[in-house]
Amino acid sequence: MQILMILLLVSILICAVCVAFTKNLLAAAVVFMTQSLALSVVWLLLESPDLGITEAAVGAGIDSLLLFATLKRIRAIDADERENREREEAQDGTNS
């Protein structure tokens, strides 16, 4: 049980650092959602199911939806997809 708790806490710290240093906003939102899910499991292991369920619903659910909607609204998701397509087309052009 203690090993699982330590692994979860380390993963939460790693997720926090990754969110801080990730340049891709969509990837940062997904890592943030992962961090929130790990935190909800920690709350469940600490025998606080009400906080675990709340963290899962609000942190991983509502916050993630709001982040994705915001990224779509500012067209950050479309820009990432367009950039990836252009990069793939450039690679295909150099390989031919």
URDAFEN-V427398 format. One record per helix or strand of 2 or more residues. SS is the DSSP state (h for helix, s for strand). FROM is the first residue (numbers start at 0). TO is the last residue. If there is no record, write none. Layout:
SS:FROM:TO + SS:FROM:TO
//
This chain:
h:1:20 + h:24:44 + h:48:72 + h:75:94
//
